[in-house]
Amino acid sequence: MNKLALKLNRTLGPAAEFLSPAGRRMYFPYGGILGQGAEAKSCKINATVGMAFEEDGSPLVMDCFGSGVNLDKRAFLYAGSFGLPKLREAWRAMEFAKNPSLKGKKFSSPVVTNALTHGIRICAELFAAPGDTLVCPDLFWDNYELIFSEAVGCKVVHFNTFRRGAFDAEAMKAALLAPGKKKLLILNFPNNPTGYTATVADAKRIVSAVRAAAAKGKKVVVLCDDAYFGLVYERGVHGESLFAEFADLHRNVLAVKLDGTTKEDYVWGLRVGFVSFAFRGATDEQLKALEAKAAGNVRSGVSNVTSIGQQLALRAFQDPGYAAQKREKFAVLKKRYHQIRVILRTHPEYGRHFEVMPFNSGYFMCVKPLGVDAEKVRRHLVEKYSVGTIVLSGLIRLAFSTVPTAKLDRLFADVDAAIADFTEDKRK
Ligand SMILES: Cc1ncc(COP(=O)(O)O)c(C=O)c1O
């Protein structure tokens, strides 16, 4: 059991006996992203959190969302457990538009969730039982562990994420083929923490690995966590959701798409996300049954999702300025991405102190300190350099979504210096 859960149970003493097994496993991840972020609150450079800020430090928000807070009274009515019908229709049309490969393929109408975390939790509850296995890259968003392992009691097996600078689809395949009839697989592109999206070649290997497992009789539920959808900055990267590939891949594969406004529309607190389903040969009734399962879970948990948030999202999507504003905000992040590439190219000496993990998209990139533990460096960065970063899976994650372009040079120089503080002394 996780040591934070054990501590809470010890504090509860005999009262812990009231808890269910899942209740006993539950804990709040104080030491994770949230705790590390809190330690960096007053840092001069804060590259911790998965939100985005403008060059002047104000929240990066599109006018079509910001101006919508003045809503009609209908925004206070219940939205229903499936979500607002018009919003679901609008999002489905957008999913088609953003993923041309979905053309001609069948998938459910999206059910509205209280953003992506809630959608992932719904899937964990619908598809994963104690004894089932979630197959997940070893560089992953830590909330997966809390949801699948602690909340639902599902076993989580990690596979090696990168091999020679590319996604390690062979390692993923081996994990899928390991004993156990039913597997869940979670894929998150653009990825948190690495900022990596499968290239076109990776995508082919990933799809054929899942096909091979399915052909060997494995039942695979593929969860596509598309939280950072669309934020791709390089050519040769698979720009569509892999959901389109899995939607009709094999009768042993059920595909789930988790997406929403949070990261791609820069509205982190709005809490509007979606879950959609597909499988080969699915009938309309079968897809509707899956929608009903998801909506039943919503009903039993939060009853329904914020109507105000859904109305705001719908209004923003219908706003004639939506597409242009989205492009404009995308350009802010893309510029920072390219600036980081310039910094890394012009400072080859940084390679003595950290390895740059593959990245091409999203809000983040990661470095692996050489010869010193990442957590030690993170603390030192806060204390000596006033730089806030996050450590996940042994890597230092730098959220360039939060750091103005002008401060990126400083950020990398400080990371380099902080590692040198530990390693140069030893070399002397
Ligand atoms: C990979 C990934 N998936 C899902 C989420 C959850 O997003 P939401 O705020 O919509 O629940 C996050 C948030 O950090 C994330 O990084």
PDBQT file of the ligand as one rigid body, heavy atoms in Angstrom, charges set to zero:
ROOT
HETATM    1  C1  LIG A 501      -2.205  13.610 -19.450  1.00  0.00    +0.000 C 
HETATM    2  C2  LIG A 501      -3.313  14.278 -18.735  1.00  0.00    +0.000 A 
HETATM    3  N1  LIG A 501      -4.543  13.755 -18.798  1.00  0.00    +0.000 NA
HETATM    4  C3  LIG A 501      -5.574  14.303 -18.156  1.00  0.00    +0.000 A 
HETATM    5  C4  LIG A 501      -5.411  15.436 -17.396  1.00  0.00    +0.000 A 
HETATM    6  C5  LIG A 501      -6.589  15.959 -16.643  1.00  0.00    +0.000 C 
HETATM    7  O1  LIG A 501      -7.129  17.078 -17.155  1.00  0.00    +0.000 OA
HETATM    8  P1  LIG A 501      -8.448  17.728 -16.540  1.00  0.00    +0.000 P 
HETATM    9  O2  LIG A 501      -7.976  18.958 -15.855  1.00  0.00    +0.000 OA
HETATM   10  O3  LIG A 501      -9.285  17.966 -17.744  1.00  0.00    +0.000 OA
HETATM   11  O4  LIG A 501      -9.086  16.771 -15.604  1.00  0.00    +0.000 OA
HETATM   12  C6  LIG A 501      -4.146  16.022 -17.273  1.00  0.00    +0.000 A 
HETATM   13  C7  LIG A 501      -3.938  17.213 -16.432  1.00  0.00    +0.000 C 
HETATM   14  O5  LIG A 501      -2.870  17.582 -16.056  1.00  0.00    +0.000 OA
HETATM   15  C8  LIG A 501      -3.073  15.435 -17.978  1.00  0.00    +0.000 A 
HETATM   16  O6  LIG A 501      -1.847  15.952 -17.925  1.00  0.00    +0.000 OA
ENDROOT
TORSDOF 0
